[in-house]
Amino acid sequence: MSSSRPSPGANPWLRPGRPLVIAHRGHSLELPENTAEAYRRAIELGAEMIEADVNISLDGTLVIMHDATLDRTTNGHGPVSGATWDELARLDAGGWFGAAFAGLGIPTVEKTIELARDAGIWMCFEVKGGDPAESERIARDLIALLVARDALGFAAMSGYDHRVLALAKRHAPELVLAPERLPDDVPADPENAALQARRLDAPILQNHHRFLTPELVAALHADHIAVWSWPTTDEAAIVSSVAIGADGVMGDDVRRLVEVVDRERGRAI
């Protein structure tokens, strides 16, 4: 694997020198989100991790798709979990973004794991689902797949349903969790935010850049918890997140992320 992997330590995800550059659904500013092509371009541009969203087909194949429904990013309709993998594999997941991308397919999680392994890059798989029961099924099947594919050394798991993240962690204690702070659309109570991470034995907490404050970062760092800021796509959000002390910045424009982080904190070695 590449040197982007954290080095051993009390919490290797703490990055006081230079934050981790995380591609949100790949280089999704210029390519259709959550496609293998968006992931490969993110890697070419210097992403150190790719955030990807996981849903499940009717017959149990874990697939990369942000929404629980097909309508926004494919030429299909209805819930992802209402179609078999054979049906999903025939859908166009690129034409909605632009005619030049017509015909791009929906990746499976299994293929994405191998893409990451071959590239020497970390993945962060976010558990989605149309309801809590479906999210639990996704989390259970995802952790089983990560274990079976020997991917826990380069694949983290995230999500909003802390209950299902805890289930996955019990199945594989070595799993790296990066939960979203709850609720994510209001200012944080620093003590409660740290408690949410501690309850999951999570070394990372994700926080919307609008609500990232020096007080929150200080409280998390005092508890040896790293913080990732998202969605840091425009320059102002990247600059402010880096200045406040975020350990990771996640956005749609990998080119800009790398340029700003290099300028503010120096080039990656």
C-alpha positions as protocol buffer text, in pm:
chain_id: "A"
residue {
  index: 1
  type: MET
  ca { x: 0 y: 0 z: 0 }
}
residue {
  index: 2
  type: SER
  ca { x: 106 y: 360 z: -42 }
}
residue {
  index: 3
  type: SER
  ca { x: 259 y: 597 z: 212 }
}
residue {
  index: 4
  type: SER
  ca { x: -85 y: 758 z: 255 }
}
residue {
  index: 5
  type: ARG
  ca { x: -163 y: 498 z: 517 }
}
residue {
  index: 6
  type: PRO
  ca { x: -148 y: 633 z: 871 }
}
residue {
  index: 7
  type: SER
  ca { x: 160 y: 531 z: 1068 }
}
residue {
  index: 8
  type: PRO
  ca { x: 121 y: 335 z: 1391 }
}
residue {
  index: 9
  type: GLY
  ca { x: 46 y: 529 z: 1708 }
}
residue {
  index: 10
  type: ALA
  ca { x: -214 y: 610 z: 1971 }
}
residue {
  index: 11
  type: ASN
  ca { x: -439 y: 749 z: 1700 }
}
residue {
  index: 12
  type: PRO
  ca { x: -274 y: 750 z: 1358 }
}
residue {
  index: 13
  type: TRP
  ca { x: -565 y: 949 z: 1213 }
}
residue {
  index: 14
  type: LEU
  ca { x: -461 y: 1263 z: 1401 }
}
residue {
  index: 15
  type: ARG
  ca { x: -285 y: 1477 z: 1140 }
}
residue {
  index: 16
  type: PRO
  ca { x: -143 y: 1792 z: 1302 }
}
residue {
  index: 17
  type: GLY
  ca { x: 87 y: 1864 z: 1011 }
}
residue {
  index: 18
  type: ARG
  ca { x: -121 y: 1803 z: 702 }
}
residue {
  index: 19
  type: PRO
  ca { x: -483 y: 1690 z: 679 }
}
residue {
  index: 20
  type: LEU
  ca { x: -588 y: 1384 z: 485 }
}
residue {
  index: 21
  type: VAL
  ca { x: -730 y: 1461 z: 140 }
}
residue {
  index: 22
  type: ILE
  ca { x: -1056 y: 1268 z: 96 }
}
residue {
  index: 23
  type: ALA
  ca { x: -1247 y: 1251 z: -232 }
}
residue {
  index: 24
  type: HIS
  ca { x: -1621 y: 1280 z: -172 }
}
residue {
  index: 25
  type: ARG
  ca { x: -1778 y: 1016 z: -400 }
}
residue {
  index: 26
  type: GLY
  ca { x: -1463 y: 1038 z: -611 }
}
residue {
  index: 27
  type: HIS
  ca { x: -1365 y: 1342 z: -814 }
}
residue {
  index: 28
  type: SER
  ca { x: -1735 y: 1411 z: -839 }
}
residue {
  index: 29
  type: LEU
  ca { x: -1706 y: 1773 z: -952 }
}
residue {
  index: 30
  type: GLU
  ca { x: -1600 y: 1665 z: -1300 }
}
residue {
  index: 31
  type: LEU
  ca { x: -1719 y: 1304 z: -1328 }
}
residue {
  index: 32
  type: PRO
  ca { x: -2038 y: 1121 z: -1229 }
}
residue {
  index: 33
  type: GLU
  ca { x: -2031 y: 1056 z: -856 }
}
residue {
  index: 34
  type: ASN
  ca { x: -1966 y: 708 z: -719 }
}
residue {
  index: 35
  type: THR
  ca { x: -1840 y: 561 z: -1046 }
}
residue {
  index: 36
  type: ALA
  ca { x: -1513 y: 376 z: -1089 }
}
residue {
  index: 37
  type: GLU
  ca { x: -1407 y: 649 z: -1331 }
}
residue {
  index: 38
  type: ALA
  ca { x: -1459 y: 920 z: -1067 }
}
residue {
  index: 39
  type: TYR
  ca { x: -1254 y: 714 z: -822 }
}
residue {
  index: 40
  type: ARG
  ca { x: -967 y: 659 z: -1066 }
}
residue {
  index: 41
  type: ARG
  ca { x: -953 y: 1029 z: -1148 }
}
residue {
  index: 42
  type: ALA
  ca { x: -947 y: 1116 z: -777 }
}
residue {
  index: 43
  type: ILE
  ca { x: -651 y: 884 z: -733 }
}
residue {
  index: 44
  type: GLU
  ca { x: -470 y: 1041 z: -1028 }
}
residue {
  index: 45
  type: LEU
  ca { x: -520 y: 1387 z: -876 }
}
residue {
  index: 46
  type: GLY
  ca { x: -374 y: 1288 z: -540 }
}
residue {
  index: 47
  type: ALA
  ca { x: -661 y: 1180 z: -314 }
}
residue {
  index: 48
  type: GLU
  ca { x: -544 y: 979 z: -16 }
}
residue {
  index: 49
  type: MET
  ca { x: -887 y: 832 z: 58 }
}
residue {
  index: 50
  type: ILE
  ca { x: -1215 y: 796 z: -129 }
}
residue {
  index: 51
  type: GLU
  ca { x: -1552 y: 821 z: 40 }
}
residue {
  index: 52
  type: ALA
  ca { x: -1814 y: 592 z: -118 }
}
residue {
  index: 53
  type: ASP
  ca { x: -2179 y: 518 z: -38 }
}
residue {
  index: 54
  type: VAL
  ca { x: -2320 y: 168 z: -4 }
}
residue {
  index: 55
  type: ASN
  ca { x: -2667 y: 38 z: -83 }
}
residue {
  index: 56
  type: ILE
  ca { x: -2788 y: -317 z: -152 }
}
residue {
  index: 57
  type: SER
  ca { x: -2967 y: -490 z: -437 }
}
residue {
  index: 58
  type: LEU
  ca { x: -3274 y: -709 z: -410 }
}
residue {
  index: 59
  type: ASP
  ca { x: -3059 y: -1021 z: -427 }
}
residue {
  index: 60
  type: GLY
  ca { x: -2797 y: -900 z: -178 }
}
residue {
  index: 61
  type: THR
  ca { x: -2519 y: -746 z: -386 }
}
residue {
  index: 62
  type: LEU
  ca { x: -2360 y: -445 z: -216 }
}
residue {
  index: 63
  type: VAL
  ca { x: -2343 y: -160 z: -465 }
}
residue {
  index: 64
  type: ILE
  ca { x: -2204 y: 192 z: -473 }
}
residue {
  index: 65
  type: MET
  ca { x: -2493 y: 438 z: -476 }
}
residue {
  index: 66
  type: HIS
  ca { x: -2560 y: 743 z: -259 }
}
residue {
  index: 67
  type: ASP
  ca { x: -2938 y: 752 z: -280 }
}
residue {
  index: 68
  type: ALA
  ca { x: -3169 y: 470 z: -173 }
}
residue {
  index: 69
  type: THR
  ca { x: -3345 y: 524 z: -507 }
}
residue {
  index: 70
  type: LEU
  ca { x: -3216 y: 505 z: -862 }
}
residue {
  index: 71
  type: ASP
  ca { x: -3386 y: 809 z: -1015 }
}
residue {
  index: 72
  type: ARG
  ca { x: -3130 y: 1087 z: -957 }
}
residue {
  index: 73
  type: THR
  ca { x: -2811 y: 924 z: -1082 }
}
residue {
  index: 74
  type: THR
  ca { x: -2922 y: 651 z: -1322 }
}
residue {
  index: 75
  type: ASN
  ca { x: -3179 y: 592 z: -1593 }
}
residue {
  index: 76
  type: GLY
  ca { x: -3358 y: 352 z: -1358 }
}
residue {
  index: 77
  type: HIS
  ca { x: -3649 y: 415 z: -1127 }
}
residue {
  index: 78
  type: GLY
  ca { x: -3749 y: 307 z: -779 }
}
residue {
  index: 79
  type: PRO
  ca { x: -3550 y: 177 z: -483 }
}
residue {
  index: 80
  type: VAL
  ca { x: -3205 y: 30 z: -529 }
}
residue {
  index: 81
  type: SER
  ca { x: -3314 y: -264 z: -314 }
}
residue {
  index: 82
  type: GLY
  ca { x: -3607 y: -330 z: -549 }
}
residue {
  index: 83
  type: ALA
  ca { x: -3381 y: -436 z: -836 }
}
residue {
  index: 84
  type: THR
  ca { x: -3155 y: -738 z: -876 }
}
residue {
  index: 85
  type: TRP
  ca { x: -2786 y: -691 z: -942 }
}
residue {
  index: 86
  type: ASP
  ca { x: -2838 y: -812 z: -1299 }
}
residue {
  index: 87
  type: GLU
  ca { x: -3092 y: -533 z: -1348 }
}
residue {
  index: 88
  type: LEU
  ca { x: -2872 y: -271 z: -1181 }
}
residue {
  index: 89
  type: ALA
  ca { x: -2571 y: -372 z: -1389 }
}
residue {
  index: 90
  type: ARG
  ca { x: -2757 y: -278 z: -1708 }
}
residue {
  index: 91
  type: LEU
  ca { x: -2837 y: 77 z: -1594 }
}
residue {
  index: 92
  type: ASP
  ca { x: -2660 y: 392 z: -1716 }
}
residue {
  index: 93
  type: ALA
  ca { x: -2501 y: 569 z: -1417 }
}
residue {
  index: 94
  type: GLY
  ca { x: -2326 y: 841 z: -1617 }
}
residue {
  index: 95
  type: GLY
  ca { x: -2560 y: 991 z: -1873 }
}
residue {
  index: 96
  type: TRP
  ca { x: -2738 y: 1208 z: -1615 }
}
residue {
  index: 97
  type: PHE
  ca { x: -2409 y: 1396 z: -1565 }
}
residue {
  index: 98
  type: GLY
  ca { x: -2335 y: 1452 z: -1932 }
}
residue {
  index: 99
  type: ALA
  ca { x: -2358 y: 1281 z: -2269 }
}
residue {
  index: 100
  type: ALA
  ca { x: -1985 y: 1206 z: -2266 }
}
residue {
  index: 101
  type: PHE
  ca { x: -2037 y: 979 z: -1965 }
}
residue {
  index: 102
  type: ALA
  ca { x: -2333 y: 780 z: -2092 }
}
residue {
  index: 103
  type: GLY
  ca { x: -2292 y: 409 z: -2035 }
}
residue {
  index: 104
  type: LEU
  ca { x: -2088 y: 421 z: -1714 }
}
residue {
  index: 105
  type: GLY
  ca { x: -2205 y: 155 z: -1474 }
}
residue {
  index: 106
  type: ILE
  ca { x: -2283 y: 117 z: -1106 }
}
residue {
  index: 107
  type: PRO
  ca { x: -1980 y: -33 z: -927 }
}
residue {
  index: 108
  type: THR
  ca { x: -2011 y: -315 z: -676 }
}
residue {
  index: 109
  type: VAL
  ca { x: -1844 y: -277 z: -340 }
}
residue {
  index: 110
  type: GLU
  ca { x: -1639 y: -589 z: -408 }
}
residue {
  index: 111
  type: LYS
  ca { x: -1491 y: -442 z: -726 }
}
residue {
  index: 112
  type: THR
  ca { x: -1429 y: -111 z: -547 }
}
residue {
  index: 113
  type: ILE
  ca { x: -1237 y: -288 z: -272 }
}
residue {
  index: 114
  type: GLU
  ca { x: -1007 y: -436 z: -534 }
}
residue {
  index: 115
  type: LEU
  ca { x: -969 y: -100 z: -710 }
}
residue {
  index: 116
  type: ALA
  ca { x: -852 y: 50 z: -381 }
}
residue {
  index: 117
  type: ARG
  ca { x: -622 y: -239 z: -305 }
}
residue {
  index: 118
  type: ASP
  ca { x: -457 y: -215 z: -648 }
}
residue {
  index: 119
  type: ALA
  ca { x: -417 y: 164 z: -616 }
}
residue {
  index: 120
  type: GLY
  ca { x: -285 y: 152 z: -259 }
}
residue {
  index: 121
  type: ILE
  ca { x: -549 y: 391 z: -130 }
}
residue {
  index: 122
  type: TRP
  ca { x: -788 y: 399 z: 166 }
}
residue {
  index: 123
  type: MET
  ca { x: -1165 y: 376 z: 126 }
}
residue {
  index: 124
  type: CYS
  ca { x: -1435 y: 502 z: 360 }
}
residue {
  index: 125
  type: PHE
  ca { x: -1760 y: 314 z: 295 }
}
residue {
  index: 126
  type: GLU
  ca { x: -2068 y: 497 z: 420 }
}
residue {
  index: 127
  type: VAL
  ca { x: -2364 y: 277 z: 514 }
}
residue {
  index: 128
  type: LYS
  ca { x: -2684 y: 399 z: 348 }
}
residue {
  index: 129
  type: GLY
  ca { x: -3020 y: 222 z: 308 }
}
residue {
  index: 130
  type: GLY
  ca { x: -3384 y: 314 z: 272 }
}
residue {
  index: 131
  type: ASP
  ca { x: -3476 y: 244 z: 635 }
}
residue {
  index: 132
  type: PRO
  ca { x: -3307 y: 131 z: 960 }
}
residue {
  index: 133
  type: ALA
  ca { x: -3359 y: -239 z: 886 }
}
residue {
  index: 134
  type: GLU
  ca { x: -3199 y: -203 z: 544 }
}
residue {
  index: 135
  type: SER
  ca { x: -2909 y: -4 z: 691 }
}
residue {
  index: 136
  type: GLU
  ca { x: -2849 y: -285 z: 940 }
}
residue {
  index: 137
  type: ARG
  ca { x: -2846 y: -542 z: 662 }
}
residue {
  index: 138
  type: ILE
  ca { x: -2599 y: -332 z: 464 }
}
residue {
  index: 139
  type: ALA
  ca { x: -2370 y: -288 z: 765 }
}
residue {
  index: 140
  type: ARG
  ca { x: -2373 y: -660 z: 845 }
}
residue {
  index: 141
  type: ASP
  ca { x: -2305 y: -762 z: 487 }
}
residue {
  index: 142
  type: LEU
  ca { x: -2043 y: -490 z: 442 }
}
residue {
  index: 143
  type: ILE
  ca { x: -1836 y: -591 z: 742 }
}
residue {
  index: 144
  type: ALA
  ca { x: -1860 y: -955 z: 636 }
}
residue {
  index: 145
  type: LEU
  ca { x: -1732 y: -860 z: 290 }
}
residue {
  index: 146
  type: LEU
  ca { x: -1449 y: -645 z: 426 }
}
residue {
  index: 147
  type: VAL
  ca { x: -1337 y: -934 z: 646 }
}
residue {
  index: 148
  type: ALA
  ca { x: -1369 y: -1190 z: 367 }
}
residue {
  index: 149
  type: ARG
  ca { x: -1171 y: -970 z: 126 }
}
residue {
  index: 150
  type: ASP
  ca { x: -904 y: -891 z: 388 }
}
residue {
  index: 151
  type: ALA
  ca { x: -976 y: -520 z: 349 }
}
residue {
  index: 152
  type: LEU
  ca { x: -987 y: -394 z: 708 }
}
residue {
  index: 153
  type: GLY
  ca { x: -634 y: -261 z: 670 }
}
residue {
  index: 154
  type: PHE
  ca { x: -744 y: -4 z: 412 }
}
residue {
  index: 155
  type: ALA
  ca { x: -1122 y: 34 z: 449 }
}
residue {
  index: 156
  type: ALA
  ca { x: -1310 y: 236 z: 710 }
}
residue {
  index: 157
  type: MET
  ca { x: -1686 y: 251 z: 769 }
}
residue {
  index: 158
  type: SER
  ca { x: -1903 y: 555 z: 830 }
}
residue {
  index: 159
  type: GLY
  ca { x: -2268 y: 648 z: 858 }
}
residue {
  index: 160
  type: TYR
  ca { x: -2542 y: 829 z: 1045 }
}
residue {
  index: 161
  type: ASP
  ca { x: -2691 y: 524 z: 1214 }
}
residue {
  index: 162
  type: HIS
  ca { x: -2458 y: 473 z: 1507 }
}
residue {
  index: 163
  type: ARG
  ca { x: -2646 y: 161 z: 1613 }
}
residue {
  index: 164
  type: VAL
  ca { x: -2554 y: -27 z: 1296 }
}
residue {
  index: 165
  type: LEU
  ca { x: -2195 y: 97 z: 1313 }
}
residue {
  index: 166
  type: ALA
  ca { x: -2174 y: -49 z: 1664 }
}
residue {
  index: 167
  type: LEU
  ca { x: -2302 y: -382 z: 1530 }
}
residue {
  index: 168
  type: ALA
  ca { x: -2028 y: -389 z: 1268 }
}
residue {
  index: 169
  type: LYS
  ca { x: -1764 y: -295 z: 1525 }
}
residue {
  index: 170
  type: ARG
  ca { x: -1870 y: -583 z: 1750 }
}
residue {
  index: 171
  type: HIS
  ca { x: -1829 y: -821 z: 1459 }
}
residue {
  index: 172
  type: ALA
  ca { x: -1477 y: -691 z: 1380 }
}
residue {
  index: 173
  type: PRO
  ca { x: -1321 y: -487 z: 1662 }
}
residue {
  index: 174
  type: GLU
  ca { x: -1032 y: -381 z: 1438 }
}
residue {
  index: 175
  type: LEU
  ca { x: -1273 y: -197 z: 1206 }
}
residue {
  index: 176
  type: VAL
  ca { x: -1200 y: 176 z: 1175 }
}
residue {
  index: 177
  type: LEU
  ca { x: -1519 y: 376 z: 1227 }
}
residue {
  index: 178
  type: ALA
  ca { x: -1566 y: 738 z: 1114 }
}
residue {
  index: 179
  type: PRO
  ca { x: -1922 y: 823 z: 1220 }
}
residue {
  index: 180
  type: GLU
  ca { x: -2108 y: 1141 z: 1136 }
}
residue {
  index: 181
  type: ARG
  ca { x: -2174 y: 1368 z: 1435 }
}
residue {
  index: 182
  type: LEU
  ca { x: -2542 y: 1371 z: 1527 }
}
residue {
  index: 183
  type: PRO
  ca { x: -2729 y: 1584 z: 1455 }
}
residue {
  index: 184
  type: ASP
  ca { x: -2507 y: 1716 z: 1177 }
}
residue {
  index: 185
  type: ASP
  ca { x: -2704 y: 2029 z: 1090 }
}
residue {
  index: 186
  type: VAL
  ca { x: -2667 y: 2225 z: 1415 }
}
residue {
  index: 187
  type: PRO
  ca { x: -2367 y: 2358 z: 1611 }
}
residue {
  index: 188
  type: ALA
  ca { x: -2193 y: 2090 z: 1814 }
}
residue {
  index: 189
  type: ASP
  ca { x: -2173 y: 2045 z: 2187 }
}
residue {
  index: 190
  type: PRO
  ca { x: -1803 y: 1951 z: 2208 }
}
residue {
  index: 191
  type: GLU
  ca { x: -1844 y: 1718 z: 2505 }
}
residue {
  index: 192
  type: ASN
  ca { x: -2134 y: 1534 z: 2343 }
}
residue {
  index: 193
  type: ALA
  ca { x: -1948 y: 1508 z: 2013 }
}
residue {
  index: 194
  type: ALA
  ca { x: -1652 y: 1343 z: 2183 }
}
residue {
  index: 195
  type: LEU
  ca { x: -1887 y: 1111 z: 2369 }
}
residue {
  index: 196
  type: GLN
  ca { x: -2045 y: 994 z: 2043 }
}
residue {
  index: 197
  type: ALA
  ca { x: -1704 y: 887 z: 1912 }
}
residue {
  index: 198
  type: ARG
  ca { x: -1599 y: 724 z: 2240 }
}
residue {
  index: 199
  type: ARG
  ca { x: -1917 y: 519 z: 2260 }
}
residue {
  index: 200
  type: LEU
  ca { x: -1829 y: 363 z: 1924 }
}
residue {
  index: 201
  type: ASP
  ca { x: -1458 y: 334 z: 1996 }
}
residue {
  index: 202
  type: ALA
  ca { x: -1420 y: 547 z: 1683 }
}
residue {
  index: 203
  type: PRO
  ca { x: -1088 y: 726 z: 1625 }
}
residue {
  index: 204
  type: ILE
  ca { x: -1258 y: 975 z: 1388 }
}
residue {
  index: 205
  type: LEU
  ca { x: -1568 y: 1195 z: 1390 }
}
residue {
  index: 206
  type: GLN
  ca { x: -1704 y: 1364 z: 1080 }
}
residue {
  index: 207
  type: ASN
  ca { x: -1842 y: 1718 z: 1108 }
}
residue {
  index: 208
  type: HIS
  ca { x: -1996 y: 1960 z: 861 }
}
residue {
  index: 209
  type: HIS
  ca { x: -1753 y: 2244 z: 787 }
}
residue {
  index: 210
  type: ARG
  ca { x: -2017 y: 2507 z: 875 }
}
residue {
  index: 211
  type: PHE
  ca { x: -2016 y: 2387 z: 1235 }
}
residue {
  index: 212
  type: LEU
  ca { x: -1644 y: 2322 z: 1277 }
}
residue {
  index: 213
  type: THR
  ca { x: -1503 y: 2541 z: 1554 }
}
residue {
  index: 214
  type: PRO
  ca { x: -1170 y: 2564 z: 1735 }
}
residue {
  index: 215
  type: GLU
  ca { x: -1350 y: 2459 z: 2054 }
}
residue {
  index: 216
  type: LEU
  ca { x: -1489 y: 2143 z: 1894 }
}
residue {
  index: 217
  type: VAL
  ca { x: -1156 y: 2047 z: 1741 }
}
residue {
  index: 218
  type: ALA
  ca { x: -976 y: 2111 z: 2069 }
}
residue {
  index: 219
  type: ALA
  ca { x: -1222 y: 1894 z: 2261 }
}
residue {
  index: 220
  type: LEU
  ca { x: -1194 y: 1607 z: 2015 }
}
residue {
  index: 221
  type: HIS
  ca { x: -816 y: 1630 z: 2001 }
}
residue {
  index: 222
  type: ALA
  ca { x: -799 y: 1635 z: 2381 }
}
residue {
  index: 223
  type: ASP
  ca { x: -977 y: 1299 z: 2366 }
}
residue {
  index: 224
  type: HIS
  ca { x: -739 y: 1180 z: 2092 }
}
residue {
  index: 225
  type: ILE
  ca { x: -1020 y: 1181 z: 1833 }
}
residue {
  index: 226
  type: ALA
  ca { x: -952 y: 1301 z: 1479 }
}
residue {
  index: 227
  type: VAL
  ca { x: -1204 y: 1521 z: 1299 }
}
residue {
  index: 228
  type: TRP
  ca { x: -1288 y: 1523 z: 929 }
}
residue {
  index: 229
  type: SER
  ca { x: -1450 y: 1832 z: 780 }
}
residue {
  index: 230
  type: TRP
  ca { x: -1697 y: 1803 z: 491 }
}
residue {
  index: 231
  type: PRO
  ca { x: -1803 y: 1902 z: 227 }
}
residue {
  index: 232
  type: THR
  ca { x: -1491 y: 2108 z: 172 }
}
residue {
  index: 233
  type: THR
  ca { x: -1530 y: 2165 z: -200 }
}
residue {
  index: 234
  type: ASP
  ca { x: -1490 y: 2543 z: -233 }
}
residue {
  index: 235
  type: GLU
  ca { x: -1164 y: 2710 z: -136 }
}
residue {
  index: 236
  type: ALA
  ca { x: -1301 y: 2905 z: 160 }
}
residue {
  index: 237
  type: ALA
  ca { x: -1429 y: 2586 z: 327 }
}
residue {
  index: 238
  type: ILE
  ca { x: -1096 y: 2409 z: 271 }
}
residue {
  index: 239
  type: VAL
  ca { x: -889 y: 2700 z: 404 }
}
residue {
  index: 240
  type: SER
  ca { x: -1103 y: 2750 z: 714 }
}
residue {
  index: 241
  type: SER
  ca { x: -1109 y: 2377 z: 794 }
}
residue {
  index: 242
  type: VAL
  ca { x: -731 y: 2349 z: 763 }
}
residue {
  index: 243
  type: ALA
  ca { x: -682 y: 2661 z: 977 }
}
residue {
  index: 244
  type: ILE
  ca { x: -909 y: 2529 z: 1253 }
}
residue {
  index: 245
  type: GLY
  ca { x: -716 y: 2203 z: 1264 }
}
residue {
  index: 246
  type: ALA
  ca { x: -920 y: 1942 z: 1078 }
}
residue {
  index: 247
  type: ASP
  ca { x: -737 y: 1612 z: 1037 }
}
residue {
  index: 248
  type: GLY
  ca { x: -915 y: 1540 z: 709 }
}
residue {
  index: 249
  type: VAL
  ca { x: -1088 y: 1748 z: 443 }
}
residue {
  index: 250
  type: MET
  ca { x: -1351 y: 1584 z: 223 }
}
residue {
  index: 251
  type: GLY
  ca { x: -1482 y: 1739 z: -96 }
}
residue {
  index: 252
  type: ASP
  ca { x: -1591 y: 1693 z: -457 }
}
residue {
  index: 253
  type: ASP
  ca { x: -1300 y: 1879 z: -618 }
}
residue {
  index: 254
  type: VAL
  ca { x: -985 y: 1677 z: -553 }
}
residue {
  index: 255
  type: ARG
  ca { x: -770 y: 1903 z: -766 }
}
residue {
  index: 256
  type: ARG
  ca { x: -859 y: 2204 z: -551 }
}
residue {
  index: 257
  type: LEU
  ca { x: -829 y: 2009 z: -226 }
}
residue {
  index: 258
  type: VAL
  ca { x: -474 y: 1904 z: -310 }
}
residue {
  index: 259
  type: GLU
  ca { x: -374 y: 2251 z: -430 }
}
residue {
  index: 260
  type: VAL
  ca { x: -505 y: 2427 z: -119 }
}
residue {
  index: 261
  type: VAL
  ca { x: -370 y: 2172 z: 128 }
}
residue {
  index: 262
  type: ASP
  ca { x: -30 y: 2180 z: -45 }
}
residue {
  index: 263
  type: ARG
  ca { x: -29 y: 2559 z: -24 }
}
residue {
  index: 264
  type: GLU
  ca { x: -143 y: 2577 z: 337 }
}
residue {
  index: 265
  type: ARG
  ca { x: 47 y: 2280 z: 482 }
}
residue {
  index: 266
  type: GLY
  ca { x: 311 y: 2178 z: 229 }
}
residue {
  index: 267
  type: ARG
  ca { x: 321 y: 1899 z: -24 }
}
residue {
  index: 268
  type: ALA
  ca { x: 265 y: 1538 z: 76 }
}
residue {
  index: 269
  type: ILE
  ca { x: 583 y: 1332 z: 92 }
}
